[in-house]
Amino acid sequence: MAIPFVQSGSYPTRSGNLVRPLIDGEPAFRRICEVIETARRSIWVTVTFMWQACEMPDGRGTPFDVLDRAAARGIDVRIIFWRPDEETAWLRQNAFWGSATHIDLLCRRRSGVKIRWDRAKPGFCQHQKSWLVDAGAADETAFVGGINLNPHSMVAPGHAGEGHNHDVYLELAGPSVVDVHHNFVQRWNEASERLSEQGRWGAGCEVNLQFPNRVPAKRGAVVVQIQRTMHSGRYVDGRATPEGAPYDIASGERSNFEQYCAAILAARRSIYIENQQIDVPEIVDCLHRALTRGVEVVLLVPSDPEVAVQAQRELPAFLKSLVKFGIFANFILAGVAGVGADGNRKSVYVHSKLMLVDDEWATVGSCNLHRFSLFGNGEMNVAFSDPRTVRAFRCELLQEHLDKDTSGMDDRSALCLFREIARQNRRKLEAGDHTWQGLAFELATGCNQGREAAQG
């Protein structure tokens, strides 16, 4: 295998999986809701941000409407919510962190879900976003990605509108689902607030869960490894996942960081990245080395700066380091913009966290390429290898961004076409012409002012 998996994490590589990318929030949560509505045993969820204004697709109501309906028919519904500390208190506005108002909402709903709140190490975030349906059953299904429960994310592909996020989930079935199951149990049993009455909700929320003891049957042909970021000292029970080995989780885990470095260094042909922020020096250095080798590299990032740098009038620091790669003919830094109701281009916030390498290997999850996600937050990604699945994923992403079918092209040719179309669209943008092909455009010397809403 040309792109190596890592050997230093909690979970082994497992063959025989089915992996289905779900691009953008509306299709992703339509599928998640369909699986929830046929659940027979359990629905276990990890959530970072959830806005009260969020509505699930097709008139299903709020996330709590969907989950309370499942609980009302006897399904075991559990949620681990992040509780920000004082250093991250500014993010409470978009988190369901267990305030008096939140508890009052649960009481008024007579909600049947079970909740535990979980803090991260001070200054960091419990950033995992996963859904696990019918844990332990023969057909258990997981969804892992980075989509938050907010109106900006619950949008259709193509991004016709304003204030949209572009984002991705993966549907996962087969042996590696057991590791999503193991992660949930590990976090539920050691959730930081579990012993406090203000740190849990619902009948039975005080009961710990049993770790999984069997690996699901094979469902496909994809090799998968579940990878994480875990801060040291956060959890202590490092018992082995089924058919895995014990792991010293008390010392933390950085398999997301190690995997990104290993995959970029092993790339021979192409690297396609979508990420909110790329500023860790080791990752930037790995990309520089890939470009020097002649690897085709496309980086898709927000064309709006992060909230923390919105007040700056100049290019954010993380983009400055990437713009320097413009000396390479095999590189482009791009953003995406859809068409608003007024016919003008509206920036689409790239909230996805993914990388495709050589049309044969990919990773999707919650992990940004900044120091928080790589070294301190609680994060989870699905890394997977299968040329057919990865190629189809690449074609679907580029169909949206370029309005072009690249299924008849190899990976390098497709990324060269991306660069050509994005540069054409940049020239049109500068000329005031909004009749682009697709959504992608090259980022040049600056960024538009961002939205005020925090992204996570």
N, C-alpha and C positions, 0 to 999 in steps of 0.2 A: 504494500500500500504506500503510495508516494507521499501522502499527507498523513503524518503520524498522529495518533491520539496520545493523550498524556497518561503517565503511569502513577501520578502523584495525588490523585483525588480519591474521594470516598467510593466512587462507583466504577465498575469495570465496563469495558466495551462489550456490547451484546449484539449479536446478529439476529436476523429474523423479524425486524420491526417494519411497521407501516408508518410512513411519515407523510403528512399532507400539509403543505403551507396554506395559510389563510391570510390573504393580503387585505389589509384595512379593516377597520373596526366593525362595520356593518356586516360584511360576510362572515367575519370571525365569530361575532357574538350571535349571529343567526344560527350558525352551526353549533356553538356551545349550548345555546338554549334548546335546540332540537335534541341534543344528547341528554341534557338535564331533564327534559320532559319525558324521556323514556327510561330514566334511571330506576333501578329496582332496589338498590341497597343504600347508597351513600353519595354525597356530593361534598367534597372537601376542597376549600378554596384558600389561597393566600392573596391578600389584597394590600396594596400600598396606598393608592389614592382612590376615593370614591366620592364624586360630587352628588349632592342631593338632586341636581338638575338632570342627572344621567337617566336616559330611557333606553331600554333594550329594543332591538329591531322589531318591526311589524306589530306595534301596539301591545307588546308584552308587559309594558309598565317598567317600573324601576328594577334594579337588581334585587332589591328585597322582595318585590312582588313575585319575581320569578322563583327565588329561593324559598320564600314562605309558602308558596303553592306546593313546592316539592315537599317541604317539611310537613304540611297539612295532610299529605297522603302517606306519611309514615317514613319518609326518607330521612336518613341521618345526615343533616346538613351542618357542617362545621366551617367556621371562617377564622383564620388568623389575620387580624388587622394589625398594622403598624401603629405604635403609639410614639410620636415624636417626643424627644426630650427638650430641655430648655435651649440647647444649642441649635435645634432644628425646629423651634417653636413656630417660626414663620411659615412652615409647611402644614401646620394644623388646619389652615383654612380649607385645604382640599383633601384632608384625611378624615376617615371615620375613626377617631381616636378614643372614643369612649367618654366624651364630655357629658355634662348633665343633660344637654340638649339631645345628644345621641341616645342616651339611656331613656329619656322621655319618649323619643320616637319609637324605640323598641317596645316600650311598655304600651304605648298607644296602639301599636300594631299587634300586640300580643304575639310577637314574633316567636316562631318555633325553632329558630336556628340556635346553634351553640357557638359561642364566640370566646376566643382568648385573645387578649392584646399582648403584643410582643415589642419590646424596645430593642433598638440596636445599640452598639457601643456609642457613647456620646459623640455627637457630630456626624454620625452615619445614619443609614436608612435601612429598614427591612424592605427591600425593593423587589422581592420575588412576586411574580404574577402568574399563578398556576391554578388550574381547575382539574380535579381528579374525580372521575365519576365511576361508581361501583368498585371501589378499592377492594382488591382481593378476589373479585369475581373473574371468571374465565375471560370475559370480554371487557375488562376494565379499560378505560380510555382516559388519556391525559391531554391537557392543552397547556403549553408553555410558551411564553412570549413576553412582550413588553407593553401591551395595550392597557392603559388606565381606563377606569370607569368614569368617563366624562363626556360631555357633548361634543367637544372638539375631536374626539377619537371615534365616536360612533357615526362614521361617515362612509360613503360608498367610494369604491375605486373611481379614478378619474378626477375627483376633487373639484367638481363644479360647485363653487360656493366660496365661502370666506371663513377664515379661522379654522381650517382643517388641520388635523394631524395625519401623517402617513405612518402606518405601523403594521406589525406582522405578528401572528401567532403560528404555532405548529400544533396540529393534531397528531397524537402519538398513540399507537397501539402495538402491543407485543411485549417482549421480555423487558425492555427498558422502562416500562411504566412502573415496574416494581420499585425503581429507584426514586421516582417522583413520590410514590407511596411512602417509602422509607424517609425521605426528606420531610414530608408533612408530619409523620409521627414524631420524628426527632424534634421538630420545631414545636409541635403541639404540646408534647410532654414537658418541654423545658421553656415554654413561653414565659417571658420574664415576669408578667403580671398575674400569673395563674393562681397564686395563693391569696390574692387580694380580692375582696368582693367587688371592688371597682375595676378589677382586671379581667373579669369574665362575665358571661351572660348565658342564661338558658339552662333548663333542666338537664342535668347530666354533664354540664360543662366542666365540673370538677374532676371527672373521671379521665384517667390517662388512657391512651390507646396502646394496643399490642403492635409490635413491629411486624411487618409482613414476613411470611415464612415459605413462600413459594414463588417461583418465577412464572409469569404468564406464558402461554403457548405462543409459538411464532405466528406472526400475522402478515409478514411481508419479507422483503429481501434487503432491507436497509440496515447497515451497521450503525449503532447509536451509542453515545456515551453522554450521560448526564453530568454536567460540570457546574461548579459553584464557586462563589466567593463567600467565605465565612470568616469573620474576625475572630482572632484568638480569644479564649476565655468566655465565649458566648454560650456554647453548648459543651457538654462533657461526655455524654453517652455515645461513644464511638463504636457501638456494636456493629457487626458486619451486616450489610445488605445480603439477601439470599444469593448464594454462590459467589459472594464477594469476600473481602478480607476486612478485618477490623481496621478502623482508621482513627488516628489521634485527632479528633475534631476539636479537642480543647486547645490545640496549638493553631487552629484555624485551617482554612483551605484557600488556595489560590489557583485552582485548576483552570479557571477562565483565563487568567493572565498567562499562565504557562501554555495553554492551548493556542491563544492568539499568536504568541511569539513563535511557537513551533510551526504553526500552519503558514504564517507569512514567510518564515525562513525557508520552508520547504517548497513554496510556490515556484512553478517552472514556467507557467504560461500567463495566468491572469489572476487578479485579485479584485473583487467587487465588494465594497463596504458601504453599508448604510449605518450611520451612528450619529447620536446627538453631539458628541464631543470626542475629539481625538487629540489628547495632549500629553499622554504619558511618554516620557522620553524614550523608554525602551521600545514602545510600539512604533513611534516615529522613526527610530533608527532602523528597526526591522523593515519598515516600508521603504526607507531610503536604500537599503541594501537590495531589496527586491527590484526597485526601479533601476538601479545600477546594473542588475543582471538582465534587464530588458523585459521584465514582466509588465504586462499591461495592467494599469491600476486606475480604477475609478473610485473616488470617494464621494458619496452623497451625504451631505450634512445640512443642517438647518440654514436657510438663507437669512433667517432672523437670528440675532445673537441670543445667548442664554439670558435668563432673567437677571443674573448677577452682573452682566455687562451691558445691559440695555441702555444705561445712562451714558455709556461711552459713545463718542462720535466716530471713533476709528475702528478698524477691524479688530475683533476680539483676538487675544493672544494665541488661542489655540488654532485659529485660522491662519494667523501670520506664519506659523511654523509650517503649515501645509501649503500655503501659497508659494513658498520657496521651492516646492517641488515642480513648479511651473517650468523650470529649466529643462525638464525631461519631456521629450516628445511623446512618451508613452504614459502620460499622466493627465488626469483632469480632476478638478475640484468643482462639484456641481451642487445645485439646489433644485427644488421643484416648485412650480407655481401653477395653480389651476386658473380657470376663468370664472370671475364673479358675475353677479347679476348685471353689472354695468358694462360687461364686456372686457374689462381690464383684468390683467393678471394679478392674482392674489397669492401671496406666499403660502406654501404648504409646509408646516413644521415637520421635519424629518425626526420622528420619535422612535423609529425602528432601530434595532440593535442586531445586525446580521453581517455575515461575511461569507462569500462564495469564493472558492479557490479552484482553479484549473477545471471547472465544470465537473468536478467529481466529489467535492467535500464542501460542507457548509456548517455554519453555526447560527442559531437564532435563540434569543432569550431576552433577559432583562438587563444584561450587562453592558453599560456604556464603557467607552475607552478613556475614562478619566480615573483619577486616583481613588475616588470614592468607590466606584463600582469594582475596580480591580483589586483594591487592597483593604476595604473596610465594610462596605455594605453587605447585606445578605442578598445574593444574586443566584440565579439559576439559568443555565443555557442548555440547549440540546445541540450537541455536535453530531453530525451524521455524514456518512459516506455511501454514496450510490450514484454513479454517473447519470442514470436515467432520471432519478428524482431531482438531483441538483440541476441538471440541464433544463428540465421542465420548469423548475423554480426560477432560474435565470430568465427563461423566455417569458414567463408570466410577469415578472418585475419589469422587464424592459418593454413589454407590450404596453404596460400602463405609462411608464415614464417617457417612452419615445413614440407611442402610437405606431409601433412597427413590429411585425412578426419576424423574430430572429431565429425561428426554429430550424431554418435551413442554413444557419451560420455556425461556425465554431465559436468558442468563447472569445478568442482574441479578436476575430473579425467583428463580433457583436460589440465588444467594448470600444473598438475603433469607431464603429458606427455611432455609439453613444457619444463619443467625444465630438464627432462631426456634427451631429444634430444639436448637441448642447451648445456648441459654439455658434451655430447658425441662429439658434434661439437667443443667445446673448446679443448678437448683432441686431436682431429684431427688437429686443427689449430697449437697447440704447437708441434705436430709431423711433421708438414709440409705437411699434407695430406689435400687436398682441395676437396675431394670427400665427402662432407657433405650430410646430409639429410636436405633439405630446406635451410633456410638462417640464422636462429637464432643461436647465440652462447653466452655462458656466458661471461660476462665481469669480469676480474680478478683484477689485480693490476695496470693496466695502460691503456692508450688509445693511439691509433695511432695518428700521427700528422694530423691535419685537413686540409681541403681545404682552399684556400685563400679567396674564394668568401664569402661574407657576406650572412648569412641566416637570414630570418626574420619570 
